[in-house]
């Protein structure tokens, strides 16, 4: 078992403060090396946890889902995610921007759901 302090290289807080539990993450389209890892000229090597994150985020996933898959605390996961976003290997989008990109949130549907919940 590896301590979270070791995984984060001693960091205790993420550099980014915009990563919430429902922030949607996807990998960027990067060239891969001969081992199937992202090719980054002059970059430092990725830790195993970083590779798991990149594999998991080939399809969009929320921060909470990634933390659950890694079986790590969310705070540790956010630090690792911040590393990958800073290196340009991962994209982070707020859920509202994803909804807007898909044509926007249906306010009529949201209102109907709210009213239905109130009636319960």
BELKA-V886447 format. One record per backbone hydrogen bond with DSSP energy under -1.0 kcal/mol. NH is the residue of the N-H (numbers start at 0). CO is the residue of the C=O. Records with the same first field share a line. If there is no record, write none. Layout:
BEGIN
NH: CO + CO
END
This chain:
BEGIN
5: 2
6: 2
7: 3
8: 5
9: 4
10: 7
22: 19
23: 92
24: 60
25: 90
26: 56
27: 88
29: 27
32: 36
35: 32
38: 30
42: 39
50: 46
51: 47
52: 48
53: 49
54: 50
55: 51
56: 52
57: 54
60: 24
62: 22
63: 20
65: 61
66: 62
67: 63
68: 64
69: 65
70: 66
71: 66
76: 72
77: 73
78: 74
79: 75
80: 76
81: 77
82: 78
83: 79
84: 80
85: 81
86: 82
87: 84
88: 83
89: 83
90: 25
92: 23
97: 93
98: 94
99: 95
100: 96
101: 97
102: 99
103: 98
106: 104
109: 105
110: 106
111: 107
112: 108
113: 109
114: 110
115: 111
116: 112
117: 113
118: 114
END
